[in-house]
């Protein structure tokens, strides 16, 4: 709250505020103001960062940064590179932080935290922890997905869903809000083991749902 324009951008706080501004369908005046201020500061800070390290050879061991820098058309544009780096961090880090907190809240609510702690006493190896926790992590994220809502702007008129009362006619520029938590909890209650709903489906080369998240494997790994 004490940050002022011109001061150093903060990590991960400024990315989190920007993520909320971009991801919520109707964020309200304060997230809008903070998101715009922080977004401008992050863009300047990242552009200076890129310019510095481009001339000091610092990206050789950073595969994501290198992929952006190697863009065949815009990779030499520091502003393009900076905007993409901010976008990657804004899309990934706040989601992971929120997902971890949601998992812990759910485990506290239903007693899973204490149960897992007892099962893991004396077992610190990753393989053991993964075997004990992975199923419970997936279940908790389906109860409390992050984000809980998503939104899209309609590009062309069409009908969503079935004909009749069960469908909705959409017009260009309509704002469509997606209740991700509602969908994952409904699937969980129905015994559907598909945990890809919160990611918009599986992102595979070639044919995949339009909005399937390319960060699925990285997110689950993290």
N, C-alpha and C positions, 0 to 999 in steps of 0.2 A: 504493500500500500504506500510505502514511502519512496518508491522508485519514481524517477523523473526522466523524461526524454533527454538523451545525451549521456546518461549513465550506462555502464556496461549491461548488456542483456544477461538475464539470469537463466540458468539451466538447472532443473527442467521446468521451473515455474512459468516462464513466459510461453513455453511451448504448450503447457497445459491450458492456460487461459485462451490461447489462440485456438487450440483444438476444440474447446467448448464453444467458442464463437462460431467456428465453422461447422461443427457437428450437430448442434442443437437446432431444431426446426424454427424455434421462436425464442432466441436466447435472452431477450430483454435488453434494456438500455445499458446496464453496467457491463455485461459480457461483451456487448458490441463495442463499447468505448474502449475497454481494456484490450480486446482482441485486435482492434485496429491500431491502437498505440503500440502494443507489443509486437504486432506483425511488422510494422514499419521499422521498429528498433532491431528486430531479429534480421530483417532483410539487410539493413546497413551493416550490422555486426558480422553477419555471415559473408557478405560481399568483401569486407575488409579481410576476414579470415582466409577466404579463398584466394584473394589477390596476394596475400602474404605467403601462403604455402605453395601457391603455384610457382612462385619465383624462388622458393627455397626447397623444392623437391620433396614435399612432405606427404604426398598422397599415394606413394607406391604400394604401401601395405594397407590401404583402405579401399576394399573392393567396391563398396557402394559409391564412394566419392569418385573413384577412378571411372566407374561406369558412366557417371554423369559427365565427367570431364572428357570422356571419349565419345560423347555424342557427335555424330558426324557433321551436324549442321551448326549446333549452338554450343558445343563444348568449349569453345574459346571465349564465350561471353560470360564474364564473372557474375553478372546479375542473374543470368539463366541458371548457372550452376548453384548460386547461393539460394535462389528461390526453390529449386528442387531439393536441396539438402534440408532446408527448413521444412518443406512439405513432408519429407520422409520422417524426420524426427517428430514433427507435430502429429503425424498420423500413427506413429508406432509407440513412442514412449508413454504418452498419457494413457493410451489404451491399455498398455501392459500394467502400468501402475494402478489404474482403476480396476483392472481385472483381478490383480493380486488382492487388493483390498476387498473386493466383492467376495472372492473365495473365502477369505478369512472371516468376513462377517457372516457368511452362510454357515461356515463350520462352527462358529460360535453359537449361532442360533439353534442348530440342530444337534449339537454335541459331538460332531465329527472331529473337531480339533483335539479334544482330549483323547478320543479313541485312537486317532492316528498317532498322537504323541506316545501313547502307551505301546503301540505296535512297533514304533521305531526306536525305542530305547535300546541303545547299544549298537544300532545299525546306522552307520553314517555313510556307507557306500552309496553312490548314485544309483546303481542298478537296483538295490534293495528299496531305496526311497521311491524310485520311479514305479516299481512293481506295486508298492503299497498305496501310493498317492495318486497315480495317474487317473484311475477310474473315478476317484472322488473329486479330483480337480475338474474333470469334464462334467460331472453331475452338478457341481456347484456353479460352474460357469453357465450352465443351461438354466439354472434357477435365477442367476443374477448376471446376465450377459453384459458385456461392456463394448459398445454403448448399448443402452436400453432402448433407445430410439434411433432411427435413421430417417433421412428424408431425401427426396429427389424432386426435381422440377420437370414437369411433363413437357416433352419436346413436340409431340404431335398428338392430335385427338385420337383416342381409342377407348375401348371398353375393357375394364379390368374385371376378370372373373366371368361367371356364367351369365347367360342371358336371363332376363327376368329380375326378380327382386334381389337376387344374390350378387348382381353385378353393379359396377359403378362406372358411369360415363365420365371420362377425363378430358379436359380441354387443355390446349397449349398454355403453359405458364402456371397451371395449377400446382400447388405445393402438396405433394403426397408424403404423408408421415407414416413410417413403418414401425409398428409395435414389435420390436425384435424380442423383447422379454416375453410378450404374450405368445409369440410363436414358439419360442424354445420351451416355455413352460407347458404349453399345450402338447407339444411333441413328447415331452418328458412324462406327462400324465398319461399319454396314450401308449407308453412303452416303446415309442419310436427311438431307436438308438442313434439316429442321425444327429451328430453334433455340429454339422456344417451349416445349419440354418443361420447361425449368427455371423457366418462368414459369407453369406450370400451364395452358398454352394461351393463345390470343389473347383479350384482354379487349376486346370490342366491345359497343356498345349493344345491348340486347335479349338475344338468346340467346347465352350463352357458358358455358364450363365453370364449375362452382361456385367453384373456387378460383383461377381465372385472375387473375393479379396486375394490379391497376389501375395499378401504377407501371411497366409495361413500357416505355412510350415515354420516360418520364423517366429510367429506369435505363439504357437503351441510349444515350440522349443524353448522360448524364453519363459 
